Amino acid sequence: MLNRVWFAFFVAALVAIAISLFQGQWQILSAVVDALFASAKLAAEIALGLIGVLSLWMGLMRVGEKAGVVGLFARLFEPLLSRLMPEVPRGHPAFGSVTMNLTANVLGLDNAATPLGLKAMQDLQSLNPVKSVATNAQILFLVLNTSSVTLVPVTVFLYRAQQGAESPADIFLPILLATTASTLVGVLVVAIYQRISLLNSVLLGYGALMLAAVSALVFYLGTLTVSAIGDFSTVLGNGILVLLIFSFILVAGMRKVAVYDEFVGGAKEGFTQAVQLIPYLLAMLLAIALLRASGALDYLLGVIAALVNLVGGDTRFVDALPTALMKPFSGSGARAMMLETMQHYGVDSFAGRLAAVVQGSTETTFYVLAVYFGAVGIRNGRHALVCGLSADFAGICAAIWVCYQFYG
């Protein structure tokens, strides 16, 4: 799948370049060459930036596992995850690392979520009988990461505040609804592919508890100002991180674990993993850079707008589609598109709000796939990309529908 997708990206970029050259836009050649070298530099910068963070969290996770704290988290959600990942045996460390990663994602802790996710993928890889082919559990985990619910998207609120939004946090509920739809569809598509039964008392019970918790949080956050929401999110996220770190170290020390040696051993694994990521990152970033520089995404946007006009549909959502089209490929690219849409149409315009909702409700699927699978050497992702993009598409459609309901 990845080989075909990568090749398709190059073909699409070549067609777009040919169209530009036919129109006399010779500067496209310089833009493409610049993009190629910039992507190589960016891949190395991202990997080098991950070295410190990965080493930190791999070391802490090693200590946390020896202390038994990670195992405690695993027992809390093992009944749920064991039904979604039946091939993972009860009591396996993967349940703990998966739970830690999903918790970090929900809280919007990007610096912790990625290294914890790589640790979870590594644990799941230990059960993989064919190391180059993704297992069902790894695919489900990746889809949960590409569609995971972030309860408080503070960064999107801050961007809206910087652009002068009258009420920066008024998109909170639309984002929550859209990202919930993305997660539900992602899990449903994976369940269909993997023939997982979702209608059982355990899954429904956990779903009811999570829904109640989210509803209570939404109700509470609805009583706060945008600055108070930001403060609450920061305190909650950082407080949980500090609590985890100290619980790992203190409990391990009380259990006579060689905390320093274990931390160093885990940190060495993080360093090695960060370096191994460079080729996989380079491959994906190179293809994405070509799509952007060649203008292929712009041509796609034009085709969509023409089709909507042809059937007489409301084209207001098309103005925010650059963010939606870029999001599965590049988080920074989508952020730039969102800010450009806000500046051009107005931060409180329909397009400005929709771009912000899309930015907060979908994830960079190709980047996540490249990083997570690349970290453990998986080359055949099977149905992972289809499931991840299905979740993205559902999130974007839900964002459009919700914005029409909220903002007319």
Secondary structure, 3 states (H helix, E strand, C coil): CHHHHHHHHHHHHHHHHHHHHHCCCCHHHHHHHHHHHHHHHHHHHHHHHHHHHHHHHHHHHHHHHHHCHHHHHHHHHHHHHHHHCCCCCCCCHHHHHHHHHHHHHHCCCHHHHHHHHHHHHHHHHCCCCCCCECCHHHHHHHHHHHHCCCCCCHHHHHHHHHCCCCCHHHHHHHHHHHHHHHHHHHHHHHHHHHCCCCCCHHHHHHHHHHHHHHHHHHHHHCCCCHHHHHHHHHHHHHHHHHHHHHHHHHHHHHCCCCHHHHHHHHHHHHHHHHHHCHHHHHHHHHHHHHHHHHCHHHHHHHHHHHHHHHCCCCCHHHHHHHHHHHCCCCHHHHHHHHHHHHHHHCCCCHHHHHHHHHHHHCCCHHHHHHHHHHHCCCCECCCHHHHHHHHHHHHHHHHHHHHHHHHC
